Amino acid sequence: MRVLITGAAGFIGRHLHRRLLDAGHEVLGIDLTPTPLAHGRDALELFRRPAPPRSEFDLAIHCAAIVGGRASIDGSPLAVATNLGLDAWYMRWLTRARVPRAVYFSSSAAYPVALQQPGPLRRLTETDIDFERPGRPDATYGLAKLAGEQLCAYAEAEGTRLTVLRPFSGYGADQDPAYPFPAFIRRAKQQQDPFEIWGDGSSTRDWIHVDDVVDATLAAVAEGVQGPVNLGTGRATSFDELAALVTEEHGYRPEFKHLPAAPQGVHHRVADTARLRDFYEPRITLEEGIARALSA
């Protein structure tokens, strides 16, 4: 296939890029940050150029977005909101460039925050987003992803078949240190004691390894799954539990120091994975992912 990946220098984008190249596909990766694989190019420049006489790509995968972890989501809402424009131009380009297949990475942040509060654990199912009454998503990042999902329907009406994916807490050894998982790995490698944890430590997340995100994405494309589909494991792990797993794997037991004033997001965010398991079963346990990261 001829494949376009935007955000090809980012965490998910670069892993997808390598996997597709290894499989023998012709891949154009673009990113504002140039790398040996990704061209230093703004996706908006591509999306706004005149339409080619025929489709240049068999598949487009849109990973480009401003995220930057919880501190960025909460601290730079206007910067994060520029994703609205980026996603809208992506949808317009898909129809003008006549791309037959495409992937849109939404996010678990698109789910209503009202469903992710303290209390009994509730796994989020794809139907919890009702576009007639969607509820309030998580910050401007979630708002942009919610809008992007709605735009997918218009692109599909013009002939592009879209796969919509909602990743939960993706992680891996080479993730940006602004995210919780690599921050915990760094603290463990430095044997920090006390070990800092943002919030009170009881908030839960659903951690899915980047290799499973990539494999699930490619399986969804191969199977023609349109979605939306949650990408997660269904396993709820609190930040205290994550810290305990990381430090025990590294062979020490520090005091945990909670930072209640630090950004921490919603309380519970865990996926219902029934739709995902119709075509893909996550392979990498959190314990294995932690061991890989600590040995990297």
Sequence and secondary structure as in RCSB ss.txt:
>XXXX:A:sequence
MRVLITGAAGFIGRHLHRRLLDAGHEVLGIDLTPTPLAHGRDALELFRRPAPPRSEFDLAIHCAAIVGGRASIDG
SPLAVATNLGLDAWYMRWLTRARVPRAVYFSSSAAYPVALQQPGPLRRLTETDIDFERPGRPDATYGLAKLAGEQ
LCAYAEAEGTRLTVLRPFSGYGADQDPAYPFPAFIRRAKQQQDPFEIWGDGSSTRDWIHVDDVVDATLAAVAEGV
QGPVNLGTGRATSFDELAALVTEEHGYRPEFKHLPAAPQGVHHRVADTARLRDFYEPRITLEEGIARALSA
>XXXX:A:secstr
 EEEEESTTSHHHHHHHHHHHHTT EEEEEESS  SSEEE  HHHHHHS   SS S SEEEE      HHHHHHH
 HHHHHTHHHHHHHHHHHHHHTT SEEEEE  GGGS GGGSSSSS  EE GGG  TTS    SHHHHHHHHHHHH
HHHHHHHTT EEEEEEE EEE TTS TTSHHHHHHHHHHTT SSEEEEBTS  EE EEEHHHHHHHHHHHHHHT 
 S EEES S  EEHHHHHHHHHHHHT    EEEETTS    SEEEE  TTGGGT      HHHHHHHHHH 
